[in-house]
Amino acid sequence: MTSSKLRTRYALLGLSAVTGASVGGSAASASETTDSAPPGYSTARTGGVHDFDYFAGAWTTRQHRLKARGVGSTEWEDFPATLCMTPYLGGMATVDELYMPTKDRAGLTLRTFDPERRQWSIYWVSSVTGKLDPVPMVGGFAGQHGEFYAADEENGRPIKVRFTWNKIDQNHARWEQAFSYDDRTWETNWTADFERADPAKACENGRPRREKS
C-alpha cells in the first residue's frame, strides 16, 4: 500500500515475494514491460474470472508492516485485522472490507475483471481519505499464485508496486506488497497471513464485526 493509498490487499487481497513468475501464461509486451523495470514487473499478466472466489467469506489476519518504507528500515510492526469479502456479478467483481481494530481504521478493496483482457484491476479505498485509488493494480492468478503490478508514486517519488498472493491451502493464504524505488530491486514492506473464519462470528451484514462499546 502506498502511503497515500494504503494499498492492501487484499490483494487480497492482493495477498509472497516471488518475482519473475509467469501468471496465466501471459507474455509481457514491450509496451508493458521495459528494460528499466524491476524483476518480474509486467502489466500484461492475466488470470480468470474465478481467481478470487476462494476469498469469499470471512478471514482473520495477522498484518506485518515495515514502519518506514524506502529508507532501509528493518523495524516492523504487527497488528490483527478481520476481512469480509463478497463476490458480485458472477465473480466478475468482488468487494471486501479490512478492519484493523488496534489502528481504528478500515479499508475497502474493489476488484473488477475484464473478460476481454482476462485481467483483474484492484482498487483500494481508505477510511482515512474516502477516495478510490486512481491507479489500479493489474494482473491475475496462475494456479494458486497471483501477481499484480502498477506504476505509481509515493510522496512524489516514482515507484513500481507489486502484490503477490499465495493460496496455501483451503483455509490459509498469504499476501505481500513490495515497492521498487530504483527499477532494479524490490523492498517488501507489508505482508499478511490469512486464516479462514466463520462469517457468522466475524462478519455482520457482509462487513467485519466491530466491538460494541
Backbone as CSV, one residue per row, in Angstrom:
resi,resn,N_x,N_y,N_z,CA_x,CA_y,CA_z,C_x,C_y,C_z
1,MET,0.822,-1.176,0.000,0.000,0.000,0.000,0.873,1.248,0.000
2,THR,0.585,2.161,-0.858,1.325,3.398,-0.797,0.827,4.196,0.379
3,SER,1.625,5.187,0.821,1.202,5.977,1.966,-0.039,6.773,1.641
4,SER,-0.199,7.178,0.374,-1.371,7.956,0.011,-2.580,7.085,-0.207
5,LYS,-2.356,5.799,-0.522,-3.466,4.937,-0.860,-3.645,3.792,0.110
6,LEU,-2.588,3.458,0.878,-2.628,2.292,1.757,-3.150,1.082,1.008
7,ARG,-2.503,0.748,-0.104,-2.952,-0.377,-0.924,-2.977,-1.640,-0.057
8,THR,-4.011,-2.477,-0.123,-3.994,-3.747,0.577,-4.143,-4.857,-0.353
9,ARG,-4.910,-5.299,-0.213,-4.999,-6.035,-0.482,-4.644,-6.627,-1.061
10,TYR,-5.679,-6.797,-0.269,-6.074,-7.723,-0.132,-6.041,-7.917,-0.669
11,ALA,-4.368,-7.993,-2.446,-4.843,-8.272,-2.620,-4.845,-8.844,-2.719
12,LEU,-5.794,-8.686,-1.542,-6.309,-9.645,-1.055,-5.944,-9.720,-2.020
13,LEU,-5.849,-8.845,-1.474,-6.191,-9.173,-1.051,-5.482,-9.403,-1.759
14,GLY,-4.243,-8.456,-3.347,-3.871,-8.740,-3.364,-3.099,-9.082,-3.112
15,LEU,-2.455,-11.172,-1.851,-2.064,-11.441,-0.520,-0.868,-12.142,-0.736
16,SER,3.414,-13.060,-1.502,4.599,-13.763,-1.377,5.558,-13.053,-2.250
17,ALA,6.576,-12.884,-1.784,7.563,-12.119,-2.508,8.228,-13.034,-3.513
18,VAL,7.543,-13.358,-4.594,8.056,-14.202,-5.650,8.130,-13.347,-6.902
19,THR,9.251,-13.297,-7.544,9.391,-12.461,-8.718,9.636,-13.323,-9.936
20,GLY,9.277,-12.752,-11.106,9.604,-13.395,-12.360,8.720,-14.547,-12.719
21,ALA,7.672,-14.864,-11.951,6.802,-15.986,-12.272,5.827,-15.575,-13.335
22,SER,5.502,-16.492,-14.228,4.516,-16.204,-15.258,3.130,-16.467,-14.720
23,VAL,2.241,-15.506,-14.883,0.872,-15.651,-14.399,-0.041,-15.789,-15.593
24,GLY,-0.862,-16.823,-15.589,-1.836,-17.010,-16.645,-1.201,-17.286,-17.996
25,GLY,0.089,-17.611,-18.021,0.749,-17.911,-19.279,0.860,-16.703,-20.177
26,SER,0.746,-15.497,-19.634,0.742,-14.302,-20.455,2.151,-13.770,-20.633
27,ALA,2.519,-13.467,-21.866,3.810,-12.865,-22.132,3.656,-11.355,-22.150
28,ALA,4.599,-10.654,-21.538,4.523,-9.199,-21.479,4.958,-8.599,-22.799
29,SER,4.265,-7.563,-23.250,4.642,-6.868,-24.468,5.666,-5.793,-24.145
30,ALA,6.302,-5.260,-25.171,7.329,-4.252,-24.960,6.755,-3.004,-24.307
31,SER,5.494,-2.722,-24.594,4.887,-1.512,-24.047,4.530,-1.681,-22.576
32,GLU,4.501,-2.912,-22.091,4.051,-3.153,-20.733,5.172,-3.550,-19.798
33,THR,6.303,-3.984,-20.332,7.476,-4.292,-19.530,8.670,-3.613,-20.195
34,THR,9.422,-2.825,-19.462,10.524,-2.086,-20.039,11.839,-2.558,-19.450
35,ASP,12.957,-2.148,-20.104,14.280,-2.538,-19.635,14.566,-1.962,-18.252
36,SER,13.882,-0.872,-17.900,14.153,-0.227,-16.621,13.283,-0.764,-15.491
37,ALA,12.464,-1.764,-15.777,11.558,-2.296,-14.764,12.273,-3.285,-13.859
38,PRO,11.825,-3.399,-12.606,12.416,-4.374,-11.682,12.045,-5.799,-12.082
39,PRO,12.717,-6.800,-11.512,12.480,-8.202,-11.894,11.014,-8.600,-11.780
40,GLY,10.502,-9.221,-12.861,9.140,-9.751,-12.853,8.061,-8.752,-13.185
41,TYR,8.379,-7.473,-13.217,7.343,-6.451,-13.409,6.694,-6.567,-14.784
42,SER,5.368,-6.638,-14.797,4.613,-6.676,-16.045,3.165,-6.316,-15.766
43,THR,2.590,-5.479,-16.612,1.157,-5.189,-16.517,0.379,-5.982,-17.560
44,ALA,1.001,-7.039,-18.113,0.337,-7.883,-19.107,-0.136,-9.210,-18.526
45,ARG,0.088,-9.431,-17.246,-0.288,-10.713,-16.647,-1.805,-10.859,-16.608
46,THR,-2.262,-12.070,-16.843,-3.696,-12.333,-16.938,-4.128,-13.394,-15.931
47,GLY,-5.441,-13.595,-15.852,-5.992,-14.583,-14.929,-7.366,-15.026,-15.394
48,GLY,-8.192,-15.468,-14.439,-9.530,-15.955,-14.758,-10.574,-15.304,-13.878
49,VAL,-11.811,-15.354,-14.326,-12.897,-14.675,-13.623,-13.129,-15.232,-12.223
50,HIS,-12.711,-16.470,-11.987,-12.945,-17.089,-10.674,-11.720,-17.035,-9.753
51,ASP,-10.730,-16.234,-10.099,-9.499,-16.166,-9.297,-9.760,-15.858,-7.827
52,PHE,-10.735,-14.983,-7.551,-10.953,-14.531,-6.177,-12.140,-15.206,-5.494
53,ASP,-12.757,-16.199,-6.146,-13.848,-16.944,-5.493,-13.386,-17.522,-4.161
54,TYR,-12.143,-17.977,-4.135,-11.543,-18.597,-2.947,-11.677,-17.710,-1.715
55,PHE,-11.633,-16.392,-1.904,-11.577,-15.475,-0.774,-12.950,-15.063,-0.249
56,ALA,-14.014,-15.564,-0.856,-15.354,-15.207,-0.384,-15.542,-15.664,1.061
57,GLY,-16.168,-14.800,1.869,-16.428,-15.142,3.263,-15.610,-14.304,4.218
58,ALA,-15.169,-14.940,5.306,-14.501,-14.206,6.396,-13.099,-14.751,6.640
59,TRP,-12.201,-13.826,7.032,-10.822,-14.190,7.323,-10.318,-13.383,8.514
60,THR,-9.544,-14.028,9.368,-8.757,-13.294,10.351,-7.336,-13.233,9.810
61,THR,-6.622,-12.185,10.164,-5.315,-11.992,9.552,-4.348,-11.304,10.501
62,ARG,-3.091,-11.666,10.361,-2.015,-11.020,11.092,-1.228,-10.180,10.096
63,GLN,-1.254,-8.859,10.301,-0.566,-7.920,9.426,0.851,-7.652,9.953
64,HIS,1.812,-7.607,9.042,3.221,-7.395,9.380,3.726,-6.289,8.456
65,ARG,3.935,-5.076,8.992,4.195,-3.902,8.160,5.501,-3.208,8.538
66,LEU,6.280,-2.857,7.518,7.510,-2.112,7.724,7.152,-0.695,8.188
67,LYS,7.804,-0.229,9.240,7.436,1.064,9.806,7.790,2.235,8.901
68,ALA,8.906,2.134,8.188,9.323,3.202,7.278,9.776,2.579,5.962
69,ARG,9.194,3.029,4.855,9.496,2.431,3.550,10.542,3.250,2.797
70,GLY,11.347,2.522,2.003,12.257,3.182,1.090,13.449,3.871,1.727
71,VAL,13.716,3.557,2.990,14.842,4.198,3.685,15.780,3.166,4.316
72,GLY,15.590,1.894,3.964,16.441,0.849,4.510,16.078,0.414,5.913
73,SER,14.869,0.706,6.350,14.444,0.357,7.704,14.303,-1.156,7.862
74,THR,14.566,-1.622,9.097,14.347,-3.032,9.432,13.370,-3.170,10.602
75,GLU,12.691,-2.093,10.953,11.709,-2.109,12.042,10.324,-2.421,11.503
76,TRP,9.695,-3.419,12.090,8.368,-3.844,11.659,7.378,-3.718,12.808
77,GLU,6.099,-3.630,12.466,5.027,-3.669,13.453,4.014,-4.725,13.046
78,ASP,3.367,-5.331,14.044,2.372,-6.370,13.810,1.048,-5.958,14.433
79,PHE,-0.036,-6.272,13.720,-1.358,-5.963,14.247,-2.392,-6.873,13.586
80,PRO,-3.512,-7.115,14.258,-4.534,-8.002,13.713,-5.521,-7.255,12.817
81,ALA,-6.242,-8.026,12.023,-7.305,-7.452,11.195,-8.303,-8.551,10.852
82,THR,-9.497,-8.126,10.470,-10.542,-9.033,10.005,-10.979,-8.598,8.619
83,LEU,-11.182,-9.569,7.741,-11.608,-9.273,6.377,-12.880,-10.037,6.041
84,CYS,-13.823,-9.357,5.410,-15.056,-9.978,4.910,-15.189,-9.634,3.435
85,MET,-15.371,-10.666,2.581,-15.410,-10.458,1.137,-16.688,-11.013,0.531
86,THR,-17.253,-10.269,-0.423,-18.462,-10.669,-1.137,-18.236,-10.547,-2.640
87,PRO,-18.528,-11.620,-3.407,-18.430,-11.527,-4.871,-19.743,-11.014,-5.472
88,TYR,-19.641,-10.352,-6.619,-20.805,-9.847,-7.343,-20.670,-10.178,-8.824
89,LEU,-21.786,-10.101,-9.537,-21.792,-10.281,-10.999,-21.145,-11.601,-11.413
90,GLY,-21.490,-12.666,-10.679,-20.950,-13.975,-11.017,-19.454,-14.081,-10.818
91,GLY,-18.916,-13.253,-9.948,-17.484,-13.291,-9.664,-16.677,-12.252,-10.424
92,MET,-17.313,-11.497,-11.333,-16.577,-10.503,-12.113,-16.199,-9.270,-11.292
93,ALA,-16.809,-9.120,-10.129,-16.439,-8.040,-9.218,-16.475,-8.587,-7.800
94,THR,-15.555,-8.131,-6.971,-15.560,-8.509,-5.555,-15.326,-7.255,-4.727
95,VAL,-15.918,-7.250,-3.536,-15.711,-6.159,-2.596,-15.371,-6.770,-1.247
96,ASP,-14.293,-6.302,-0.628,-14.004,-6.739,0.735,-13.643,-5.545,1.590
97,GLU,-13.926,-5.686,2.883,-13.541,-4.666,3.845,-12.563,-5.281,4.827
98,LEU,-11.465,-4.576,5.057,-10.445,-4.996,6.013,-10.518,-4.048,7.195
99,TYR,-10.789,-4.600,8.373,-10.910,-3.786,9.583,-9.736,-4.065,10.496
100,MET,-9.045,-3.001,10.909,-7.869,-3.096,11.768,-8.210,-2.461,13.119
101,PRO,-8.695,-3.242,14.075,-9.233,-2.665,15.310,-8.210,-1.889,16.136
102,THR,-6.979,-2.355,16.214,-5.994,-1.650,17.035,-5.532,-0.356,16.376
103,LYS,-5.788,-0.213,15.075,-5.453,1.022,14.363,-6.671,1.938,14.237
104,ASP,-7.842,1.408,14.593,-9.092,2.136,14.424,-9.249,2.613,12.984
105,ARG,-8.919,1.713,12.046,-9.001,2.030,10.624,-9.602,0.859,9.864
106,ALA,-10.074,1.156,8.679,-10.580,0.121,7.782,-10.271,0.546,6.359
107,GLY,-10.355,-0.402,5.462,-10.175,-0.112,4.047,-11.035,-1.035,3.229
108,LEU,-11.415,-0.590,2.050,-12.264,-1.376,1.160,-11.505,-1.656,-0.126
109,THR,-11.532,-2.910,-0.563,-10.905,-3.299,-1.820,-11.987,-3.643,-2.838
110,LEU,-11.915,-3.011,-3.992,-12.794,-3.314,-5.127,-11.946,-3.948,-6.223
111,ARG,-12.375,-5.123,-6.691,-11.692,-5.796,-7.801,-12.685,-6.002,-8.935
112,THR,-12.262,-5.726,-10.142,-13.109,-5.942,-11.310,-12.335,-6.736,-12.352
113,PHE,-13.045,-7.615,-13.053,-12.411,-8.481,-14.050,-12.839,-8.055,-15.445
114,ASP,-11.863,-7.841,-16.327,-12.101,-7.501,-17.732,-12.008,-8.788,-18.551
115,PRO,-13.148,-9.330,-19.018,-13.098,-10.613,-19.732,-12.384,-10.528,-21.076
116,GLU,-12.355,-9.353,-21.673,-11.663,-9.210,-22.955,-10.153,-9.300,-22.775
117,ARG,-9.645,-8.621,-21.753,-8.205,-8.665,-21.466,-7.826,-9.819,-20.554
118,ARG,-8.846,-10.459,-19.966,-8.644,-11.528,-18.989,-7.703,-11.043,-17.881
119,GLN,-8.071,-9.896,-17.299,-7.192,-9.255,-16.330,-8.010,-8.595,-15.224
120,TRP,-7.477,-8.702,-14.012,-8.092,-8.046,-12.857,-7.495,-6.662,-12.634
121,SER,-8.364,-5.739,-12.196,-7.930,-4.436,-11.713,-8.335,-4.333,-10.249
122,ILE,-7.404,-3.907,-9.389,-7.641,-3.852,-7.952,-7.523,-2.404,-7.478
123,TYR,-8.587,-1.939,-6.815,-8.630,-0.571,-6.305,-8.805,-0.608,-4.785
124,TRP,-8.255,0.377,-4.106,-8.325,0.473,-2.652,-8.964,1.791,-2.250
125,VAL,-9.811,1.738,-1.214,-10.389,2.943,-0.633,-10.064,2.934,0.857
126,SER,-9.396,3.968,1.337,-9.035,4.069,2.744,-10.122,4.790,3.517
127,SER,-10.340,4.361,4.768,-11.301,5.054,5.625,-10.782,6.417,6.059
128,VAL,-9.491,6.661,5.843,-8.909,7.961,6.200,-9.260,9.023,5.158
129,THR,-9.135,8.654,3.853,-9.371,9.629,2.783,-10.736,9.484,2.120
130,GLY,-11.273,8.251,2.104,-12.540,8.013,1.420,-12.441,8.083,-0.089
131,LYS,-11.213,8.054,-0.630,-11.019,8.193,-2.068,-10.616,6.871,-2.707
132,LEU,-11.118,6.645,-3.940,-10.769,5.462,-4.704,-9.418,5.657,-5.372
133,ASP,-8.558,4.634,-5.297,-7.272,4.702,-5.991,-7.471,5.051,-7.462
134,PRO,-6.766,6.059,-7.988,-6.870,6.330,-9.421,-6.056,5.347,-10.261
135,VAL,-5.064,4.693,-9.641,-4.202,3.755,-10.368,-4.427,2.346,-9.828
136,PRO,-5.045,1.450,-10.620,-5.276,0.093,-10.117,-4.054,-0.798,-10.265
137,MET,-3.967,-1.816,-9.400,-3.048,-2.918,-9.600,-3.688,-3.853,-10.614
138,VAL,-2.907,-4.379,-11.579,-3.474,-5.258,-12.601,-2.704,-6.563,-12.662
139,GLY,-3.424,-7.650,-12.979,-2.794,-8.959,-13.093,-3.797,-10.068,-12.925
140,GLY,-3.333,-11.211,-12.415,-4.197,-12.362,-12.237,-3.445,-13.523,-11.611
141,PHE,-4.145,-14.649,-11.498,-3.596,-15.853,-10.892,-3.212,-16.876,-11.954
142,ALA,-2.162,-17.646,-11.660,-1.831,-18.881,-12.363,-1.814,-19.967,-11.303
143,GLY,-2.813,-20.806,-11.284,-2.928,-21.799,-10.230,-3.197,-21.119,-8.897
144,GLN,-2.360,-21.409,-7.920,-2.551,-20.870,-6.576,-1.750,-19.596,-6.321
145,HIS,-1.082,-19.089,-7.319,-0.221,-17.911,-7.155,-0.697,-16.767,-8.036
146,GLY,-0.830,-15.589,-7.451,-1.257,-14.416,-8.203,-0.254,-13.280,-8.086
147,GLU,-0.121,-12.517,-9.168,0.748,-11.347,-9.176,0.023,-10.174,-9.821
148,PHE,0.236,-8.981,-9.232,-0.428,-7.769,-9.678,0.565,-6.620,-9.578
149,TYR,0.582,-5.737,-10.592,1.588,-4.690,-10.664,0.975,-3.349,-11.059
150,ALA,1.687,-2.275,-10.713,1.309,-0.934,-11.148,2.505,-0.005,-11.024
151,ALA,2.506,1.042,-11.843,3.452,2.144,-11.694,2.725,3.254,-10.945
152,ASP,3.326,3.762,-9.880,2.641,4.722,-9.020,3.669,5.704,-8.469
153,GLU,3.298,6.435,-7.437,4.253,7.286,-6.754,3.931,7.336,-5.275
154,GLU,4.941,7.608,-4.481,4.787,7.751,-3.039,5.445,9.048,-2.624
155,ASN,4.624,9.974,-2.147,5.130,11.291,-1.757,5.940,11.940,-2.869
156,GLY,5.431,11.805,-4.104,6.082,12.409,-5.254,7.238,11.613,-5.829
157,ARG,7.539,10.470,-5.240,8.659,9.626,-5.670,8.138,8.498,-6.542
158,PRO,8.561,8.365,-7.804,8.058,7.287,-8.664,8.421,5.912,-8.109
159,ILE,7.463,5.014,-8.144,7.708,3.649,-7.674,6.997,2.661,-8.578
160,LYS,7.454,1.413,-8.550,6.706,0.291,-9.087,6.168,-0.483,-7.881
161,VAL,4.953,-1.006,-7.996,4.295,-1.700,-6.887,3.978,-3.129,-7.309
162,ARG,4.167,-4.057,-6.395,3.845,-5.473,-6.643,3.013,-6.022,-5.500
163,PHE,1.899,-6.668,-5.841,1.139,-7.503,-4.898,1.362,-8.949,-5.302
164,THR,1.571,-9.827,-4.343,1.552,-11.264,-4.641,0.631,-11.965,-3.651
165,TRP,-0.092,-12.969,-4.163,-0.995,-13.796,-3.370,-0.602,-15.252,-3.513
166,ASN,-0.619,-15.987,-2.403,-0.476,-17.430,-2.428,-1.635,-18.066,-1.679
167,LYS,-2.380,-18.914,-2.356,-3.413,-19.713,-1.701,-2.714,-20.963,-1.176
168,ILE,-2.429,-20.974,0.113,-1.610,-22.041,0.695,-2.380,-23.349,0.785
169,ASP,-3.580,-23.284,1.333,-4.493,-24.421,1.346,-5.899,-23.856,1.432
170,GLN,-6.888,-24.700,1.685,-8.274,-24.245,1.667,-8.551,-23.139,2.686
171,ASN,-7.787,-23.117,3.759,-8.092,-22.185,4.854,-6.995,-21.181,5.166
172,HIS,-5.941,-21.144,4.358,-4.833,-20.239,4.636,-4.313,-19.597,3.342
173,ALA,-3.992,-18.317,3.436,-3.443,-17.580,2.290,-2.421,-16.571,2.796
174,ARG,-1.588,-16.112,1.881,-0.574,-15.115,2.239,-0.508,-14.056,1.147
175,TRP,-0.444,-12.805,1.579,-0.316,-11.661,0.680,0.942,-10.886,1.017
176,GLU,1.610,-10.340,-0.001,2.763,-9.484,0.228,2.722,-8.295,-0.720
177,GLN,3.229,-7.185,-0.237,3.364,-5.980,-1.046,4.823,-5.556,-1.066
178,ALA,5.297,-5.158,-2.247,6.672,-4.678,-2.376,6.695,-3.457,-3.284
179,PHE,7.642,-2.550,-3.018,7.871,-1.381,-3.857,9.270,-1.472,-4.452
180,SER,9.422,-0.926,-5.655,10.746,-0.720,-6.235,10.942,0.774,-6.438
181,TYR,12.005,1.284,-5.858,12.323,2.703,-5.971,13.391,2.964,-7.036
182,ASP,14.110,1.902,-7.452,15.233,2.076,-8.367,15.081,1.304,-9.668
183,ASP,13.916,0.644,-9.877,13.663,-0.168,-11.071,14.649,-1.328,-11.209
184,ARG,15.269,-1.714,-10.083,16.191,-2.858,-10.106,15.881,-3.866,-9.005
185,THR,15.462,-3.381,-7.850,15.243,-4.260,-6.709,13.868,-3.991,-6.096
186,TRP,13.369,-4.975,-5.346,12.104,-4.853,-4.634,12.360,-4.778,-3.131
187,GLU,11.620,-3.930,-2.446,11.611,-3.903,-0.990,10.226,-4.349,-0.521
188,THR,10.160,-5.499,0.121,8.889,-5.946,0.692,8.602,-5.106,1.929
189,ASN,7.400,-4.486,1.965,7.097,-3.582,3.077,5.827,-3.942,3.839
190,TRP,5.101,-4.957,3.366,3.864,-5.332,4.069,3.538,-6.777,3.705
191,THR,3.267,-7.598,4.715,2.812,-8.963,4.486,1.587,-9.223,5.352
192,ALA,0.797,-10.199,4.961,-0.384,-10.563,5.740,-0.639,-12.055,5.592
193,ASP,-0.820,-12.722,6.725,-1.176,-14.139,6.741,-2.647,-14.258,7.113
194,PHE,-3.403,-14.985,6.292,-4.856,-15.079,6.426,-5.284,-16.490,6.830
195,GLU,-6.254,-16.556,7.714,-6.865,-17.824,8.118,-8.376,-17.685,8.014
196,ARG,-8.996,-18.670,7.360,-10.443,-18.602,7.153,-11.177,-18.620,8.490
197,ALA,-12.239,-17.815,8.583,-13.013,-17.690,9.813,-14.484,-17.949,9.533
198,ASP,-15.272,-18.019,10.600,-16.713,-18.229,10.494,-17.380,-16.884,10.207
199,PRO,-18.009,-16.718,9.037,-18.638,-15.429,8.711,-19.701,-15.016,9.722
200,ALA,-20.381,-15.989,10.335,-21.420,-15.658,11.307,-20.844,-14.991,12.546
201,LYS,-19.581,-15.291,12.849,-18.941,-14.701,14.020,-18.096,-13.464,13.673
202,ALA,-17.463,-13.495,12.486,-16.515,-12.430,12.137,-17.156,-11.269,11.386
203,CYS,-18.301,-11.521,10.732,-18.908,-10.503,9.875,-20.338,-10.189,10.308
204,GLU,-20.766,-8.995,9.966,-22.145,-8.575,10.216,-22.611,-7.789,8.998
205,ASN,-23.629,-8.328,8.312,-24.112,-7.716,7.069,-23.000,-7.567,6.043
206,GLY,-22.122,-8.578,5.981,-21.063,-8.584,4.994,-19.844,-7.746,5.348
207,ARG,-19.847,-7.136,6.533,-18.729,-6.284,6.968,-18.098,-6.864,8.235
208,PRO,-16.819,-6.584,8.471,-16.204,-7.063,9.706,-16.963,-6.554,10.934
209,ARG,-17.197,-7.444,11.864,-17.927,-7.091,13.085,-17.070,-6.172,13.964
210,ARG,-17.668,-5.090,14.432,-16.993,-4.174,15.339,-17.382,-4.506,16.766
211,GLU,-16.461,-4.247,17.694,-16.768,-4.407,19.107,-17.689,-3.274,19.537
212,LYS,-18.786,-3.634,20.169,-19.722,-2.609,20.615,-19.251,-2.039,21.944
213,SER,-19.235,-0.700,22.034,-18.778,-0.044,23.264,-19.921,0.064,24.262
